[in-house]
């Protein structure tokens, strides 16, 4: 739905359950608002799947001295600087970074 005054998109106003615009227009029609709750299991499974998809390398953890860690890279500084490499211990989940 669009605002008849300014043409912007109407958004639901949760406190009054109507559609409203930033210009001040409020529709007289009741808005249908649905709330969807997802179980916590899906969030945990997503985190597990994400971790399993990371590559595993030989890097010793400074906390537990486990010889393997997951790794990924991210651009944390200026574009002309090298990427930062992050590691996460396979065993104790300790995270650290390596600058080049």
N, C-alpha and C positions, 0 to 999 in steps of 0.2 A: 504494500500500500504506500502511496505517495501523498505528501501534503498538498492540499488544493491551493494553499496560499503561496508557498515558495517552491514546491516541486521536490523537496528533499524526501528521503525515505522516512517513514514513520517507524518509531521504535517502541517496544512495549514499556509501559511505566508500571513497575511491579507493585507499587504501593496502592494504586487505584485500579489496576487491571484494565487499563485502556491503552490505546496507541497515541503517542505524542510526538511532536516535532520540536526541534531546537528553536524554532521561531516563536513558539508559544501555543501553536494550534494543538488541540486535543480532540480526537475523534469521539463521537458519541457511541460508537459501536464498542461492545466489550471485546477485549483482546483475549484470545485463548492462549494461555501460558502453560506449557508442560515442563515439568522438572523430571529429569532422568538421573537416577542414582546408579552408579556403577559399583559393583562390589570391589573391595580392596584386593581381591585375588588377582584381578586383571592388572592392576598396577604392579604387583609383585612379579607376575609372570613377564610383563614388559621389561622390567629391570633385569631379570634373569636372561631373557632372550637378547637384550642389548649387550650384556656383558659377554655372553657366549659368542657373539658375532665379532668381537674384537680379536685381533691377532695376538698370539702368545709368543713371548720371546724369552731368551735367557737374560735375566737381569736380577741381581741379588737385592732383596728387600733389606733395608737398613734396620728394620724393627725385628723381624723374625728370621732373617737370613734364608728365606725360601728362595730357591734359584730361578723361579719362573714368575713372570708378570705379564699382564695385558698391557698393551700400549696403543696410543693414538696421538695425533698431532693437531695443533691448533695455532692459528696466527694470533698471538697475544700482543705483539708489538707492531711497529710500522711495517708497511708492505714491503719495504726493501730489506727488512731484517729476516733472518731465518725463522722457521716455525719453531714452537716450543714442543718438545716431546714429553708426554705424560705417561706415567706408568702406574699400574694398580696391581698390588701383590695378589697372586692367585689364592693364597692361603689366608692371610690376615686382613686383606682389603685395604692396606695402607697405600695412600696415593702420594707420589712425588713427581717432580718435573726435572727435565734436563734441558739446559740451554746450550746452544751450539755457538 
